[in-house]
């Protein structure tokens, strides 16, 4: 049993390494895009069957986003990214729970030891994926902030004149704001990565200790964790977006 | 950089993931959220319109019911009035008829009385002349001779009186 923090490379295309998590991410995207096409093709004014489910999810999220933004225009702006983050993370988390995750794979010899490079590794159990998501979330928030209240006013959040009213305290707060943007990226990516990776490790360990029945409760737990982490990531993104477009009036 | 490597962070992979997510976002935005949200809006509008229509028709129905009730009330009042009027007319006519009948009876009674009187008078006169004749005949027989008929009659008349 050898669990790697780093996703295993399945094959190379030129110099580009196709890791198992990247492949799973692509599969995840393909599944979501496939479903969205299916839904779009069958969308009717009078809903039937599957359409009800998708509409319920989308409408529920739309209302959720609206309850945070309290603004029709902002809801329309934020909804796509928040919804996509949620769907992408939840599907990709649950992909890591498929049978064969962490166990079925290529046999590799690395540093003299024989290890298994599993085919299935949740996209979220790879820091590249989570870091990419958090970069997109934080950059989107900052970009939306600039486009909503202007570059100068938005910049005043970080760069505060030390010779004015709160003096160097204000400047210090500005620097803290800048650092907190970095912290957001790190906390975003490591929270999701840590939870999902820990879940996979837990499942593999339980599977190796007691192969039957005992891992089941942990499997259910991971289904729940996968949902919660997706919700946390998307809701935090939403909150940061809302905070960014709200002007600070000093 | 050593730290990033040991965590498995790879620039190429990171870029691939970012592009992947952006494509996903674009596709979902274009094909899923847009149409579904548009359709939800449309449906909301349609349902709102339906509700409004239903409300309007309900109001109209109420109005019609009120008008119907008004018309019914009016009709009932009119019917009552007509019945009352006809009753009044009937009573008046009955009274008139009774009065006319009474009048006629009175008249008839009066005529009858007059006729009876006349008849009586006539019979009396007849009887008188008959009696006179009888008396005259009897006297003639008794006396045996005929008096002057003119004088005779006068005598008898005096006697009967």
Interface residues (C-beta under 8 A of the other chain):
Chain A: X5 X6 X7 X15 X16 X17 X19 X22 X25 X26 X29 X32 X33 X36 X37 X39 X40 X43 X45 X54 X55 X58 X59 X62 X79 X80 X81 X83 X84 X87 X88 X123 X126 X127 X128 X129 X131 X132 X133 X135 X136
Chain B: X6 X7 X8 X9 X10 X12 X13 X14 X16 X17 X18 X20 X21 X22 X23 X24 X25 X27 X28 X29 X31 X32 X33 X35 X36 X37 X39 X40 X42 X43 X46
